[in-house]
Amino acid sequence: MAKTRSAFSSASIQKRIKDGRGSGRGCEYKPWLTVRDCASQGRSHRVFGHKSQRTHHLLSDLELAVFLLLEWHKDTEEIREQFPLRLEETIELAKDAGVRHPSMNGVNQVMSSDFLINTMDKSQPKFAIQAKYVDSLQDVRVVEKLELERRYWIEKAVPWMIITEQDIPKSVFDNINWLYPAQKDEMTRPELYERVEFYRHHFEEMGSRSIIEVAKSLDIAYHQEPGNSLLEIRQLLSRRCFVFDITSPYRKLKASELSVSEMSALAEVLYVSNQ
């Protein structure tokens, strides 16, 4: 599940800074790293965020799980993923700690936190997260870099934490594994709008039934192959055309627990899913 990041030259780093990578707020924020910058042993994801109204770049299933939990939480105000740490500051921290600063091909690389979150909770208005699989924490070098990151945020007086897969409810990963293999099937804009409206209508009619039961009923009513409606529902859920509490097991998820996305966001949802 480790991520292999592209090595950036000094010129590339300066260009990325000039281009606004790692800066901006809300829909204008540009992550320091995107899925194209990293080769991952796991899956990477480009996901539309309804709070930010922009595409988020998530480099593993674990990052996706954390993002979906943050996105659903009512107190979350803003999520900035792949947030860069100031290079000159992390270099000094590395010297003070007596550890090697992350570098590639002799060039010091910009470190980043997986998430910087702003909230409406006055007791914790901002905090940073690094998402790491447990196995990676056995690597001494990984721990050294985490220590630099921890010291960086201490100096900023921003709470920082590590989240592993052990901190994520099993239902979240079950939902991700069920949903996201379906996201790559292409769909045109008219098809997307028509399908969203079709299922919205039937979800309202059969709100007390599970989405699996709804899908079976629609297959029978419209003389479709068994499983066809459920596949379409999965596609729409993975695109976040409908949103729901990601901790709710999909097998028990009721139609009434789905909320349709605003139509103004669906064009961006379609663009993201077809990339």
N, C-alpha and C positions, 0 to 999 in steps of 0.2 A: 504493500500500500504506500510505499515511499514515493515522494514526488521528486523528479529530476528536473531542475530548473535550468533554463538557458543561461549560458554565461554571457554577461554583458560587458563590453569594453567600456573604458572611461568615457569615450565619446557617446556611446549608446546610452549610458546612464544619464549623462547631461542632456541628451536629446529627449529622453523620457521625462525628465524633470521639466524641460522647456515645453513639452507637449501636454503637461498637466497631469501626468500619471501620479496617482496618489493624492490628488488635490480635488477640490470641489465639494459641494454638499448636495444632498438629495439626488435628483435625477442627473445632476451635472458631475457627480463624482466619477472619477476614472481610476479603477484599481491599478495598483502598481504592476501586478501580474495578471495575465489572462490565461484562459485554457490553452491558447496557442503558444504561450511561453513555456509551458511545462509538459513534459512527458510523464504520465503517471502510470504506475503499475495497476492502479485501480481505475475507476471511472471518474471522469471530470464532467461538469455540468454547467450549462448556461441556462439560468433560470430567471424568469421575469419576477421582479419584486413589486408587490402591490403597494407597499409603503413608500418605496423610493420611485416607482414608475420607471424603472430602468432594468437592464439586464445585469444579473450578478454572476460572477465567475467563481465557481466552486471547484476545487481541485481533487476532491475525493467524495465518496459516499458519506464519510464522517462529517466533512464540512457541509454537505447538503443537509444532513440531519440536524446539525447545529443551526444552520440558517433557517430551516423550516420551523424549528422550535422558537427561534427568536422572532421570526416573521409573524407567527400566530399570537405571540404574547401581547396582551393589550397595552403594556407599558413601553414596549419597544417603539422608539421614535425614528431612529435611523440606524441602518446597518451599513458599515463600510468594510468590505472584504479586501484582503490582500493589501493591508494598510502599511505603507513604508515607514521605517524608522530612520531618523536623520543619520546619514552615514558618518558625519564627523563626530557625532555623539557616541555612536556604537563603537567606533574605533577607539575613542578614549576609554570607554567602559571596558573594552577588551584588554587594553594596556593595564588598567587598574586591577583587573581580575587575573591577569597573567595567562590569558588564553588567546589562541589564534583567532583573529577576526575572520569570518567567512570570506573566502576569496576563490576565484576561479581564474586560471591562467595568469596568476600574479596580480589580478585586479580585485581590490576589495569590493565586495558585492553589497548592495543595499538589502538589509534584513527587513522582514515584514511580519506583522501579526495577522493571523487569519481573519480576525474580526475586531473592529472598533465599534462599539455600540453606544448610542445615546438613548437615554430613556426619559420617561416622564416621572420616574420615581425620584423624588427629591433626596432620598437617603442614598441613592446610588445613581447619579445622573449620567455617568459614563463609566465604561469598563472595557477591557480588552480580553480577547480569548485567543489561545492557541489550541488548535484541535490536533491531537496526536494519538495514533494507535498505540496501545500499550506496548507492543513488541518493540517499537522504535525507541522507547524510553530506556531500553537496555544498552543503547549505543552511547558511549561516553561523549562522543562528539555532539550528538543531538542534545544531550544534557547541558553541555557547555554553552551551546547557542541559546538554549532556553534560559540559562542563567543570565546571559547578556540581555535578553529580552525582558526578563523579570526586573533587572536593575534599571533598565531604560524607563519602564513604566513607573517604578518607584520614584524616580527623579521627577516624573511628571505628575505625581500624586494621583495616578489613575490605577484603580484596582485591576489586577491581571490574574488570569487563571488558566490552567490547562484543563481541557476536557478530553476524555478518552471515550472509546466506544462503550466502556463499562458504565459511563454516566448517562448514556442514552437508553431510553426504554426500548426493549426488544421490539415492541410493536412498530416503532418508527422505522427501524431497519427492515422489518417485514414489509411495511408499506412501500418503502423505497424500492426494495427488490421486486415487488409486484408491479409497481407503477412504471418505473423508468425504462424497462426494456421496450415499453410501448410508445415512447415519446418520439421515435425517429420516423414513424410513418407520416408521409407528407399529406398535407391537407391544404386546399386552396382557401382563400378568404371567404368566398360565398359558402363553401362547404362547412367551414368552421362556424360561421354565424348560424347557418341552418341547423347544424347539429346541436349547438348550444341551446338554441330556442326549442328544438324538439325535445331534448332531454330535460330542460328546465320545466317544460310543461308537464311531462310525465313524472318528474320528481315531486312536483307540487301535488299532483293527483294521488301519488302513492307514497306520500311522505313517511308513513309509519313502517314501510317495508324496507328491507335491506337493499342496497344497490344491486346485489347479486340476484335477489328475488325479482327486482324490477327488470333487470336485464333478461332474465328467463321469460318473464311475461311478455316483454316486447318481441323477443325472438318468435314466440308462438303467435302473437297477434299479427305480426307483419311477415310471417312465413319465411323467416330467415334461418340460416344455418345456426345450430346451437353454438353459443359463445360469441356470435358476431356483435351483439349489442354490448356485451361486457367489454370486448376489446375496444369499442368506440368510447365507452365510458372511461376506460383506463387511459386512452389517448388524451381525452379532454382533461382528466384529473392531472395527468403528468405535465400537461401544458399549463396547468393552473387556471384553466377556464372556469373551473369550479374549485373552491377552496374549502378545506375542512381541517379539523383538529388532527394533525399528523400523528398524535398519540392514540387515536381511535383505531383499533384493528379493522382493516378493510373488510374482513369477513362479516363483521357486525355493524358496519357503517350504514346508517339509515339515510334514505334519500332526503329527509328533512334536515339532516346535519350538513348538507352541502349548501354553499352560498355561491351564486353565480357572480363572476367577475363583472365589473363595469364594462359595457360595450366599448367604451373609449380605449380600454386597455387591450382588447382582444387583437387588434392589428399588431401590436407590439408582441403579444404572446405568440402569434402566428409567425412573425419574423424570427423570433428567437428560436422557436422549435424547428424551423426549417433550415437553420444554418448548419 
